[in-house]
Amino acid sequence: MAGFFRNFSRAGKGVAKDAPDKKRFILFFEILWRKLWQIIGINILYFIIVLPLMAYVFVFIMQSVGIEASDLSGNTLFMIFGYILNLPPFFMWLLVGLSAVLYGPATCGLTYILRNYTRQEHAWTFSDFFDRAKKNFKQGLLAGIIDIVLVLSCSMYMAMDTSALSGGQWYLLAFKYIALIVFVIYFIMRFYIYTLIVTFDMEFKAILKNSWIFVILGFFRNLCSVVFIVLSIATSVGYMLAFFGLFTLAFCRYIAVFNGYPVIEQYMLQPIRRKEEEEGRITMIEPVFSDDVKSDKDN
């Protein structure tokens, strides 16, 4: 649990300069409690935006693993999924398509607010959400499309039944495990992709490259985040509509942002500040990937 317990602090608005450092574990819950109603509010907005897309993706994954919709008929959220997907095709695809387009930019808006909470800085819950979604629309849209394509394609390969494969089809089994590895790595990369989008002015390929590097540099933090996110989702399964509609989506992203931002701070922001303080002189701690950064936004 090095990610939560490692001591890290950054002075922000409303934080006294001489205030004692707090353990990350304590700070995590302190911010969560202080911003709980704002997090619930932004979760509701985000949930409404991504609901049609969630319906399509969840049902697609269920069908891939052989779960029938009738097996989950008692779950209110899946009943809502069914209502959405049983709409006339034109309206159903319109909702799913609009949700897919807005998903990435909306995730940028959500991430920006949670990043500010992590830095103990102010954020207007709804106005900043829409402003940041609009400002980062292009990169958010691209990130969202990659999310959707990877989740759908990896789920197909991971759910593939390999029990009846012959010796000459061994490569299909390899695809299954490759898909699992790709899914896990990209799942962790997402901890950083959207945070980098809302924090730096960078080319998208540089964002992907840096996110991959942070998968390694922040290994223990990332492992901690994965464990807590999985536990949060597992806890929400019994009452999916209540939890996902009110809290779980934003809470999982809060875990990722809170635990991942110190890695970005250490390897990107601090070296950039050192360069600025030394008037352009390169220091010994310069990260090899800092050249990809054009300018630091809203830090």
C-alpha positions as CSV (number, residue, x, y, z in Angstrom):
1,M,0.0,0.0,0.0
2,A,2.9,2.3,-0.6
3,G,0.8,4.5,-2.9
4,F,-1.6,5.6,-0.1
5,F,0.9,5.6,2.8
6,R,3.8,7.4,1.1
7,N,4.1,10.9,2.4
8,F,3.4,13.5,-0.3
9,S,2.0,17.0,0.0
10,R,1.6,20.0,-2.2
11,A,0.6,23.4,-0.9
12,G,-2.7,24.6,-2.5
13,K,-5.3,27.2,-1.9
14,G,-6.5,27.2,1.6
15,V,-3.5,25.1,2.9
16,A,-1.2,26.9,5.3
17,K,2.5,26.8,4.3
18,D,3.5,25.7,7.7
19,A,0.8,23.1,8.0
20,P,2.2,19.6,8.9
21,D,2.3,17.0,6.3
22,K,-0.4,14.4,6.4
23,K,-0.2,10.7,5.6
24,R,-1.7,10.0,2.2
25,F,-4.2,7.5,3.7
26,I,-5.5,10.1,6.1
27,L,-5.6,12.9,3.4
28,F,-7.4,10.6,1.0
29,F,-10.4,10.2,3.3
30,E,-10.2,13.8,4.6
31,I,-10.6,15.2,1.0
32,L,-13.3,12.6,0.3
33,W,-15.3,13.6,3.3
34,R,-14.9,17.3,2.7
35,K,-15.9,17.0,-1.0
36,L,-18.4,14.1,-0.7
37,W,-21.5,16.0,-1.8
38,Q,-19.6,17.6,-4.8
39,I,-18.3,14.1,-5.8
40,I,-21.9,12.7,-5.6
41,G,-23.2,15.6,-7.7
42,I,-20.6,15.2,-10.4
43,N,-21.0,11.4,-10.3
44,I,-24.7,11.8,-11.1
45,L,-24.0,14.1,-14.0
46,Y,-21.3,11.8,-15.4
47,F,-23.5,8.7,-14.9
48,I,-26.3,10.2,-16.9
49,I,-23.9,11.1,-19.8
50,V,-22.3,7.6,-20.0
51,L,-25.4,5.5,-19.1
52,P,-26.3,4.6,-22.8
53,L,-22.7,3.6,-23.5
54,M,-22.5,1.6,-20.3
55,A,-25.6,-0.3,-21.3
56,Y,-24.1,-1.3,-24.6
57,V,-20.7,-2.2,-23.3
58,F,-22.0,-4.1,-20.3
59,V,-24.4,-6.1,-22.4
60,F,-21.7,-6.7,-25.0
61,I,-19.4,-8.1,-22.4
62,M,-22.1,-10.2,-20.8
63,Q,-22.9,-11.8,-24.2
64,S,-19.2,-12.3,-24.8
65,V,-18.8,-14.4,-21.6
66,G,-22.1,-16.2,-22.1
67,I,-24.3,-14.5,-19.5
68,E,-27.9,-14.1,-20.5
69,A,-29.8,-10.9,-19.7
70,S,-32.4,-12.9,-17.9
71,D,-29.8,-14.0,-15.4
72,L,-29.5,-10.4,-14.2
73,S,-33.2,-9.5,-14.5
74,G,-33.4,-8.7,-10.7
75,N,-30.7,-5.9,-11.0
76,T,-32.3,-2.5,-11.4
77,L,-29.4,-1.1,-13.3
78,F,-29.5,-3.9,-15.9
79,M,-33.2,-3.4,-16.2
80,I,-32.5,0.2,-17.2
81,F,-29.9,-1.1,-19.6
82,G,-32.5,-3.3,-21.2
83,Y,-35.0,-0.4,-21.6
84,I,-32.3,1.6,-23.4
85,L,-31.2,-1.2,-25.7
86,N,-34.8,-2.1,-26.5
87,L,-35.7,1.3,-27.8
88,P,-36.3,1.6,-31.5
89,P,-32.9,1.1,-33.3
90,F,-32.7,4.7,-34.4
91,F,-33.1,6.2,-31.0
92,M,-31.1,3.5,-29.3
93,W,-28.1,4.0,-31.6
94,L,-28.5,7.8,-31.3
95,L,-28.2,7.6,-27.5
96,V,-25.3,5.2,-27.5
97,G,-23.5,7.2,-30.2
98,L,-24.0,10.5,-28.4
99,S,-22.9,8.9,-25.1
100,A,-19.8,7.4,-26.8
101,V,-18.8,10.9,-28.2
102,L,-19.3,12.6,-24.9
103,Y,-17.7,9.9,-22.8
104,G,-14.0,10.9,-23.2
105,P,-14.6,14.7,-22.9
106,A,-16.8,14.1,-19.8
107,T,-14.1,12.0,-18.3
108,C,-11.7,14.9,-18.8
109,G,-14.1,17.2,-17.0
110,L,-14.5,14.7,-14.1
111,T,-10.7,14.2,-13.9
112,Y,-10.0,17.9,-13.8
113,I,-12.3,18.4,-10.8
114,L,-10.9,15.4,-9.0
115,R,-7.4,16.5,-9.8
116,N,-8.1,19.9,-8.2
117,Y,-9.5,18.2,-5.1
118,T,-6.3,16.1,-5.0
119,R,-4.2,19.2,-5.1
120,Q,-6.5,20.8,-2.5
121,E,-7.5,23.5,-5.0
122,H,-11.0,24.9,-5.7
123,A,-13.1,23.7,-8.6
124,W,-16.7,24.7,-9.5
125,T,-18.4,21.3,-9.8
126,F,-20.6,21.8,-12.9
127,S,-19.1,24.8,-14.7
128,D,-15.6,23.5,-14.5
129,F,-16.8,20.1,-15.6
130,F,-18.3,21.5,-18.8
131,D,-15.5,24.0,-19.4
132,R,-12.8,21.3,-19.2
133,A,-14.8,18.9,-21.3
134,K,-15.1,21.5,-24.0
135,K,-11.5,22.6,-23.7
136,N,-10.1,19.1,-24.0
137,F,-12.8,17.8,-26.3
138,K,-10.5,16.6,-29.1
139,Q,-8.0,14.7,-27.0
140,G,-10.8,13.5,-24.7
141,L,-12.8,12.2,-27.7
142,L,-9.7,10.3,-29.0
143,A,-9.0,8.8,-25.5
144,G,-12.6,7.8,-25.2
145,I,-12.6,6.0,-28.6
146,I,-9.5,4.1,-27.6
147,D,-11.1,3.1,-24.3
148,I,-14.2,1.8,-26.0
149,V,-12.3,-0.1,-28.8
150,L,-9.9,-1.7,-26.4
151,V,-12.5,-2.8,-23.9
152,L,-14.7,-4.3,-26.6
153,S,-11.9,-6.0,-28.5
154,C,-10.1,-7.3,-25.4
155,S,-13.3,-8.6,-23.9
156,M,-14.0,-10.7,-27.0
157,Y,-10.6,-12.3,-26.9
158,M,-10.6,-12.8,-23.1
159,A,-14.0,-14.4,-23.2
160,M,-13.1,-16.8,-26.1
161,D,-13.6,-20.5,-25.3
162,T,-10.3,-22.2,-25.9
163,S,-11.3,-25.6,-24.4
164,A,-11.9,-27.2,-27.8
165,L,-9.0,-25.7,-29.7
166,S,-6.7,-28.1,-31.7
167,G,-2.9,-28.0,-31.6
168,G,-2.9,-25.9,-34.8
169,Q,-5.0,-23.2,-33.2
170,W,-2.6,-22.4,-30.3
171,Y,-2.3,-18.9,-31.5
172,L,-5.9,-18.2,-30.5
173,L,-5.0,-19.1,-26.9
174,A,-2.0,-16.7,-27.2
175,F,-4.4,-13.9,-28.3
176,K,-6.5,-14.5,-25.2
177,Y,-3.6,-13.9,-22.8
178,I,-2.2,-11.1,-24.9
179,A,-5.6,-9.4,-24.7
180,L,-5.6,-9.8,-20.9
181,I,-2.2,-8.3,-20.6
182,V,-3.1,-5.4,-22.9
183,F,-6.3,-4.8,-21.0
184,V,-4.5,-4.7,-17.6
185,I,-1.7,-2.4,-18.8
186,Y,-4.2,0.0,-20.5
187,F,-6.5,0.0,-17.5
188,I,-3.5,1.3,-15.5
189,M,-2.5,3.7,-18.2
190,R,-6.0,5.3,-17.8
191,F,-5.0,6.4,-14.3
192,Y,-2.7,8.9,-16.1
193,I,-4.0,9.5,-19.6
194,Y,-6.9,11.8,-18.6
195,T,-4.9,13.6,-15.9
196,L,-2.1,14.4,-18.3
197,I,-4.7,15.7,-20.8
198,V,-6.1,18.2,-18.3
199,T,-2.7,19.2,-16.9
200,F,-0.4,19.6,-19.8
201,D,-0.4,20.8,-23.4
202,M,1.0,17.7,-25.0
203,E,0.7,15.7,-28.2
204,F,-1.6,12.7,-27.7
205,K,1.1,10.2,-28.6
206,A,3.3,11.8,-25.9
207,I,0.4,11.4,-23.4
208,L,0.2,7.7,-24.2
209,K,4.0,7.2,-24.0
210,N,4.2,9.0,-20.6
211,S,1.2,7.0,-19.3
212,W,3.0,3.8,-20.3
213,I,6.2,5.0,-18.5
214,F,4.1,5.8,-15.4
215,V,2.7,2.3,-15.3
216,I,6.3,1.2,-14.4
217,L,7.4,4.2,-12.4
218,G,4.3,4.2,-10.2
219,F,4.1,0.4,-9.9
220,F,3.2,0.1,-6.2
221,R,0.8,3.1,-6.3
222,N,-0.8,1.6,-9.4
223,L,-1.2,-1.8,-7.7
224,C,-2.8,-0.1,-4.7
225,S,-5.2,1.7,-7.0
226,V,-6.2,-1.4,-8.8
227,V,-6.9,-3.3,-5.6
228,F,-9.1,-0.5,-4.2
229,I,-10.9,0.1,-7.5
230,V,-11.7,-3.6,-7.8
231,L,-12.9,-3.7,-4.2
232,S,-15.1,-0.6,-4.8
233,I,-16.7,-2.1,-7.9
234,A,-17.2,-5.5,-6.2
235,T,-18.9,-3.7,-3.2
236,S,-21.2,-1.9,-5.6
237,V,-22.4,-5.0,-7.5
238,G,-25.3,-5.8,-5.2
239,Y,-26.9,-2.3,-5.5
240,M,-25.5,-1.2,-8.8
241,L,-27.9,1.5,-9.6
242,A,-27.6,3.3,-6.2
243,F,-23.8,3.0,-6.1
244,F,-22.9,3.6,-9.7
245,G,-25.5,6.3,-10.0
246,L,-24.4,8.2,-6.9
247,F,-20.8,7.4,-6.1
248,T,-18.8,4.5,-7.6
249,L,-17.8,6.0,-11.0
250,A,-16.4,9.2,-9.5
251,F,-14.9,7.4,-6.5
252,C,-13.0,5.0,-8.7
253,R,-11.6,7.9,-10.7
254,Y,-10.8,9.7,-7.5
255,I,-8.7,6.8,-6.4
256,A,-6.8,6.7,-9.7
257,V,-6.2,10.5,-9.7
258,F,-5.3,10.8,-6.1
259,N,-2.9,7.9,-6.2
260,G,-1.4,8.7,-9.6
261,Y,-1.0,12.5,-9.4
262,P,2.1,12.3,-7.1
263,V,3.9,10.3,-9.8
264,I,3.2,13.0,-12.4
265,E,4.2,15.6,-9.8
266,Q,7.5,13.9,-9.1
267,Y,8.6,13.0,-12.6
268,M,7.2,15.9,-14.6
269,L,6.0,18.9,-12.7
270,Q,8.9,19.2,-10.2
271,P,11.7,18.9,-12.8
272,I,9.9,21.6,-15.0
273,R,9.7,23.9,-12.0
274,R,13.4,23.3,-11.3
275,K,14.2,24.3,-14.9
276,E,12.1,27.4,-14.6
277,E,13.7,28.4,-11.3
278,E,17.2,27.9,-12.8
279,E,16.3,29.9,-15.9
280,G,16.5,27.1,-18.3
281,R,19.5,25.3,-16.9
282,I,19.0,21.5,-17.2
283,T,19.3,19.7,-13.9
284,M,20.4,16.2,-13.1
285,I,16.8,15.1,-12.4
286,E,15.4,16.1,-15.8
287,P,13.0,13.3,-17.0
288,V,13.7,11.9,-20.4
289,F,10.1,12.5,-21.5
290,S,9.8,16.2,-20.4
291,D,10.6,17.4,-23.9
292,D,7.1,16.3,-25.0
293,V,5.6,18.9,-22.8
294,K,4.9,22.3,-24.5
295,S,3.5,24.0,-21.4
296,D,2.0,23.3,-18.0
297,K,-1.7,24.1,-17.8
298,D,-3.4,25.3,-14.7
299,N,-0.8,23.8,-12.3
